[in-house]
Amino acid sequence: MLLHPLRGRSGHRVRETVKHGVFFLFPVWPRVRTFPLITASLILALAFVFSITWPLEKRGRSVVGGDDERNLARDMVRVLSTESTLSEADRAQLRVAPAAADFPSPGLKNLFDRVEGNKSLLSSRTRYEWDNLYPVHRAFQQTRTARPEATSPFRSYGYFKNRPWPGILTHLFLHGGVAHLVFNLLFLWCFAGVLEPTVGKHVLTIFIGGGLGAAVAQVLWGIPPDVPMVGASGAISALMGFGLASMPHMKTKIFYVLAPFLSVKYGSFDAPLWFFLPLWVFQQVLMALLTRNNALVEVGYGAHLGGFVLGAAAGFTFRLFKPELCRATREESPW
């Protein structure tokens, strides 16, 4: 899960620092006997959406969005609020304008135009700031009039704290770059693929439900109101939590890289979920605590952990009501 602005980081790597080197672990393949068709179809859908939305997003970052307009309008209101030469009615409008649902409202824009037409109302210092702001405001209005549809996928379909719909659902299908997509799809392939032979089509239920819960968890953890959240990693974390709680002996192939000093060693091995996922959880908790008050962090650790906890709760429930299915997965595993 990423918080925009972002540049393609998934946060989905288990990394342990060892003396004089680093050690990477990440899953690469689900160890199942049947091909996970539903998981593969979901991966293709996410990749298809990315192929459409990411080029539009890169192009749309130069387009005026509602957040850009609101931020500029707040600066203009701040500048005008210092002027005592405005009428009492105008000052009252400036005081209540930022709280309006349609901020900046047509009435406020009309006030901006009136001030521009009669800048004698402004002091010299205020006029200097105003002359820097109003031309940008005017350009914004002209752009939005000429291209009212101009926006970007993240602005339209990312999840915003103060505008939850439809982003709480659609943000799961958006990704902030190739690396973000690839790592998420790799984890989705491994952990949804492990679950699919047992839960079938309900792997989609866990994915969607976990993604919704993860978005709420990130809001509770903390997210600026004007920052969109994108990515499927919260939903994937729910799949991981479900797997660990319900069928911890299911296996994935793990790829490792050990780089002590200048030499590099790498390879792969099969490992049960109970081996890999606790390491991942530890890394997520550690990073969440270390970056708790860092506003520049782009990885949604709150969503990752929230989705994992929600998935684990669902997994325990599944294990309670379907113990025979969970036992069957353990009997197939030598671990």
C-alpha positions as CSV (number, residue, x, y, z in Angstrom):
1,M,0.0,0.0,0.0
2,L,1.5,3.3,-1.0
3,L,0.7,6.9,-0.1
4,H,0.9,9.2,-3.1
5,P,3.2,11.0,-4.0
6,L,5.0,7.8,-4.5
7,R,7.7,6.2,-6.6
8,G,7.2,2.5,-6.8
9,R,8.0,1.0,-3.5
10,S,5.9,-1.9,-2.2
11,G,7.2,-2.3,1.3
12,H,6.9,-6.1,0.8
13,R,10.4,-7.3,1.4
14,V,11.7,-9.1,4.4
15,R,15.1,-7.8,5.1
16,E,17.4,-8.7,7.9
17,T,20.8,-7.0,8.4
18,V,23.6,-9.4,9.2
19,K,27.1,-8.6,10.2
20,H,29.1,-7.1,7.3
21,G,26.2,-7.7,4.8
22,V,22.6,-8.0,4.1
23,F,20.1,-10.9,3.8
24,F,17.0,-10.8,1.6
25,L,14.1,-13.2,1.6
26,F,11.1,-13.1,-0.6
27,P,8.6,-15.6,-1.9
28,V,8.5,-16.6,-5.6
29,W,6.1,-19.5,-6.1
30,P,3.2,-21.2,-4.3
31,R,3.8,-24.9,-3.6
32,V,0.4,-26.3,-4.7
33,R,-0.6,-29.2,-6.9
34,T,-3.3,-27.4,-8.9
35,F,-2.8,-24.2,-11.0
36,P,-4.4,-21.3,-9.1
37,L,-6.6,-20.0,-12.0
38,I,-8.5,-17.4,-10.0
39,T,-5.3,-15.9,-8.6
40,A,-3.8,-15.8,-12.1
41,S,-6.9,-14.1,-13.5
42,L,-6.8,-11.5,-10.7
43,I,-3.1,-10.9,-11.5
44,L,-3.9,-10.3,-15.2
45,A,-6.7,-7.9,-14.2
46,L,-4.4,-5.9,-12.0
47,A,-1.8,-5.8,-14.7
48,F,-4.3,-4.7,-17.3
49,V,-5.6,-1.9,-15.1
50,F,-2.1,-0.8,-14.5
51,S,-1.3,-0.7,-18.2
52,I,-4.1,1.8,-18.6
53,T,-4.0,3.9,-15.5
54,W,-0.3,4.4,-14.9
55,P,0.4,6.2,-18.3
56,L,-2.7,8.3,-17.5
57,E,-1.4,9.1,-14.0
58,K,2.0,10.2,-15.2
59,R,0.4,12.4,-17.8
60,G,-2.2,13.7,-15.3
61,R,0.4,14.8,-12.7
62,S,0.7,18.0,-14.9
63,V,-3.1,18.5,-14.9
64,V,-4.9,20.7,-12.4
65,G,-6.7,18.6,-9.8
66,G,-9.2,19.5,-7.1
67,D,-6.6,19.3,-4.4
68,D,-4.4,21.8,-6.3
69,E,-7.2,24.2,-6.6
70,R,-8.3,24.0,-3.0
71,N,-4.7,24.4,-1.7
72,L,-4.3,27.6,-3.8
73,A,-7.7,28.9,-2.7
74,R,-6.7,28.4,1.0
75,D,-3.6,30.6,0.3
76,M,-5.6,33.3,-1.3
77,V,-8.1,33.3,1.6
78,R,-5.2,33.6,4.0
79,V,-3.9,36.6,2.1
80,L,-7.2,38.4,1.9
81,S,-8.1,37.7,5.6
82,T,-5.4,40.1,6.7
83,E,-7.0,43.0,4.9
84,S,-9.2,45.3,7.0
85,T,-10.2,47.3,3.9
86,L,-12.6,44.5,2.7
87,S,-16.2,44.8,3.6
88,E,-17.6,43.0,6.7
89,A,-19.6,40.7,4.4
90,D,-16.5,39.8,2.4
91,R,-14.5,39.0,5.5
92,A,-17.4,36.9,6.9
93,Q,-17.3,35.0,3.6
94,L,-13.6,34.4,3.9
95,R,-14.0,33.1,7.4
96,V,-16.5,30.4,6.5
97,A,-15.4,29.6,3.0
98,P,-12.8,26.9,3.8
99,A,-15.4,24.8,5.6
100,A,-17.8,24.7,2.7
101,A,-18.3,21.4,0.9
102,D,-17.8,23.0,-2.5
103,F,-14.7,25.0,-1.5
104,P,-13.7,27.1,-3.4
105,S,-17.4,28.0,-4.1
106,P,-18.5,30.1,-7.0
107,G,-19.2,33.0,-4.6
108,L,-15.6,32.8,-3.3
109,K,-14.2,32.7,-6.9
110,N,-16.4,35.8,-7.7
111,L,-14.8,37.5,-4.7
112,F,-11.3,36.7,-6.0
113,D,-12.3,38.3,-9.3
114,R,-13.7,41.4,-7.7
115,V,-10.5,41.9,-5.7
116,E,-8.4,41.5,-8.8
117,G,-10.5,44.1,-10.5
118,N,-10.0,46.6,-7.6
119,K,-6.6,45.9,-6.2
120,S,-6.6,49.3,-4.5
121,L,-8.3,47.5,-1.6
122,L,-5.0,45.7,-1.0
123,S,-2.0,46.9,0.9
124,S,1.4,46.9,-0.9
125,R,2.6,43.8,0.9
126,T,-0.7,41.9,0.3
127,R,-0.8,43.0,-3.3
128,Y,2.7,41.4,-3.9
129,E,1.4,38.1,-2.6
130,W,-1.8,38.4,-4.4
131,D,-0.1,39.1,-7.7
132,N,1.8,35.8,-7.3
133,L,-1.4,33.8,-6.5
134,Y,-4.1,35.2,-8.7
135,P,-2.5,34.4,-12.1
136,V,-2.2,30.8,-11.1
137,H,-5.8,30.8,-9.9
138,R,-6.9,32.2,-13.2
139,A,-4.9,29.6,-15.2
140,F,-6.5,26.9,-13.1
141,Q,-9.9,28.1,-14.0
142,Q,-9.1,28.4,-17.6
143,T,-7.7,24.9,-17.7
144,R,-10.7,23.4,-15.9
145,T,-13.1,25.2,-18.2
146,A,-11.3,24.0,-21.3
147,R,-10.8,20.5,-20.0
148,P,-13.4,19.8,-17.3
149,E,-12.6,16.1,-17.4
150,A,-8.9,16.7,-16.8
151,T,-7.8,14.7,-13.8
152,S,-5.7,11.6,-13.0
153,P,-6.6,8.1,-11.9
154,F,-5.1,8.6,-8.4
155,R,-7.2,11.7,-7.9
156,S,-10.3,10.1,-9.1
157,Y,-10.0,6.5,-7.8
158,G,-7.4,6.6,-5.0
159,Y,-8.6,6.4,-1.4
160,F,-8.8,9.7,0.3
161,K,-9.5,10.0,4.1
162,N,-12.1,12.7,3.5
163,R,-13.6,11.2,0.3
164,P,-13.8,7.5,0.8
165,W,-16.0,6.5,-2.1
166,P,-15.3,5.0,-4.6
167,G,-11.6,5.0,-3.7
168,I,-12.0,2.6,-0.7
169,L,-12.6,-0.1,-3.4
170,T,-10.9,1.1,-6.5
171,H,-7.6,2.0,-4.9
172,L,-6.9,-1.8,-4.7
173,F,-6.5,-1.8,-8.5
174,L,-4.1,1.1,-8.8
175,H,-0.3,1.0,-8.4
176,G,2.4,3.6,-8.2
177,G,4.9,2.3,-10.7
178,V,6.3,-0.9,-12.1
179,A,8.2,-2.0,-9.0
180,H,5.2,-1.4,-6.8
181,L,3.1,-3.6,-9.2
182,V,5.6,-6.4,-9.6
183,F,6.3,-6.9,-5.9
184,N,2.6,-6.8,-5.1
185,L,1.8,-9.3,-7.9
186,L,4.6,-11.6,-6.7
187,F,3.2,-11.7,-3.2
188,L,-0.4,-12.1,-4.5
189,W,0.7,-15.0,-6.7
190,C,2.4,-16.8,-3.8
191,F,-0.2,-16.3,-1.0
192,A,-3.4,-16.2,-2.9
193,G,-2.1,-19.2,-4.9
194,V,-1.5,-21.1,-1.7
195,L,-5.0,-20.5,-0.4
196,E,-7.0,-21.0,-3.6
197,P,-6.9,-24.8,-3.7
198,T,-8.6,-24.8,-0.2
199,V,-10.9,-21.7,-0.3
200,G,-11.6,-21.5,-4.0
201,K,-13.4,-18.4,-5.2
202,H,-13.5,-17.0,-1.7
203,V,-9.9,-15.9,-2.2
204,L,-11.5,-12.9,-3.9
205,T,-13.7,-12.3,-0.9
206,I,-10.6,-12.2,1.4
207,F,-8.8,-10.0,-1.1
208,I,-11.6,-7.4,-1.4
209,G,-12.7,-7.5,2.3
210,G,-9.2,-7.4,3.5
211,G,-8.4,-4.4,1.3
212,L,-11.4,-2.5,2.6
213,G,-10.4,-3.2,6.2
214,A,-6.8,-2.3,5.5
215,A,-7.8,1.1,4.1
216,V,-9.7,1.9,7.3
217,A,-6.7,0.7,9.4
218,Q,-4.4,3.1,7.5
219,V,-6.8,6.0,8.2
220,L,-6.8,5.1,11.9
221,W,-3.0,4.8,11.8
222,G,-2.7,8.2,10.1
223,I,-2.9,9.6,6.6
224,P,-3.0,13.3,5.4
225,P,-6.5,14.2,4.1
226,D,-5.2,15.3,0.7
227,V,-3.0,12.2,0.1
228,P,-4.5,9.4,-1.9
229,M,-3.7,5.8,-1.0
230,V,-3.2,3.2,-3.8
231,G,-2.2,-0.4,-4.0
232,A,-3.3,-3.9,-3.3
233,S,-0.8,-4.7,-0.5
234,G,-3.3,-4.3,2.3
235,A,-5.6,-6.8,0.6
236,I,-2.6,-9.1,0.0
237,S,-1.6,-8.8,3.7
238,A,-5.1,-10.1,4.6
239,L,-4.5,-13.2,2.4
240,M,-1.2,-13.7,4.3
241,G,-2.8,-13.3,7.7
242,F,-5.6,-15.8,6.6
243,G,-3.0,-18.3,5.5
244,L,-0.9,-18.1,8.6
245,A,-4.0,-18.5,10.9
246,S,-5.8,-21.3,9.0
247,M,-3.2,-23.3,7.2
248,P,0.3,-22.4,8.5
249,H,1.9,-25.6,7.1
250,M,1.2,-24.6,3.4
251,K,4.4,-23.9,1.6
252,T,5.9,-21.4,-0.7
253,K,9.2,-21.4,-2.5
254,I,11.5,-18.7,-1.0
255,F,14.3,-17.0,-2.8
256,Y,17.2,-15.7,-0.8
257,V,20.2,-13.5,-1.4
258,L,23.1,-13.4,1.1
259,A,25.7,-10.7,0.5
260,P,28.5,-10.9,3.1
261,F,31.5,-8.7,2.4
262,L,31.8,-8.5,-1.5
263,S,30.6,-12.0,-2.3
264,V,27.0,-12.8,-3.1
265,K,25.2,-16.1,-2.4
266,Y,21.7,-16.9,-3.5
267,G,19.3,-19.8,-3.9
268,S,15.8,-21.0,-3.0
269,F,14.1,-23.4,-0.7
270,D,10.6,-24.5,0.3
271,A,9.3,-23.0,3.5
272,P,5.9,-23.2,5.4
273,L,4.0,-20.0,6.0
274,W,4.8,-20.2,9.7
275,F,8.5,-19.7,8.8
276,F,8.3,-16.7,6.5
277,L,5.3,-14.7,7.6
278,P,6.3,-14.0,11.2
279,L,9.5,-12.5,9.8
280,W,7.5,-10.3,7.5
281,V,5.2,-9.2,10.4
282,F,8.2,-8.4,12.6
283,Q,9.7,-6.2,9.8
284,Q,6.4,-4.4,9.2
285,V,5.9,-3.7,12.9
286,L,9.5,-2.5,13.3
287,M,9.2,-0.2,10.3
288,A,5.8,1.1,11.4
289,L,7.2,2.1,14.8
290,L,10.4,3.7,13.3
291,T,8.5,5.8,10.8
292,R,5.4,6.6,13.0
293,N,5.9,10.3,12.9
294,N,7.6,10.6,9.5
295,A,5.2,12.4,7.1
296,L,7.4,11.6,4.2
297,V,7.0,7.8,4.5
298,E,5.2,6.5,1.4
299,V,4.5,2.9,2.5
300,G,1.2,2.2,4.2
301,Y,2.4,0.1,7.1
302,G,-0.9,0.7,9.0
303,A,-2.7,-0.9,6.0
304,H,-0.3,-3.8,5.9
305,L,-0.7,-4.7,9.5
306,G,-4.4,-3.9,9.6
307,G,-5.1,-6.1,6.6
308,F,-3.0,-8.9,8.2
309,V,-4.8,-8.8,11.5
310,L,-8.2,-8.8,9.7
311,G,-7.2,-11.7,7.5
312,A,-5.8,-13.6,10.5
313,A,-9.2,-13.2,12.3
314,A,-11.0,-14.5,9.3
315,G,-8.5,-17.4,9.1
316,F,-9.1,-18.4,12.7
317,T,-12.8,-18.4,12.1
318,F,-12.4,-20.5,9.0
319,R,-10.3,-23.0,10.9
320,L,-13.0,-23.1,13.6
321,F,-15.8,-23.9,11.2
322,K,-13.8,-25.9,8.6
323,P,-11.2,-27.8,10.6
324,E,-11.3,-30.8,8.2
325,L,-10.0,-28.6,5.3
326,C,-7.2,-27.1,7.4
327,R,-6.2,-30.6,8.6
328,A,-6.0,-31.8,5.0
329,T,-3.5,-29.1,4.2
330,R,-1.3,-30.2,7.1
331,E,-1.5,-33.8,6.1
332,E,-0.1,-32.9,2.6
333,S,2.9,-31.1,4.2
334,P,6.0,-32.8,5.6
335,W,6.5,-29.8,8.0
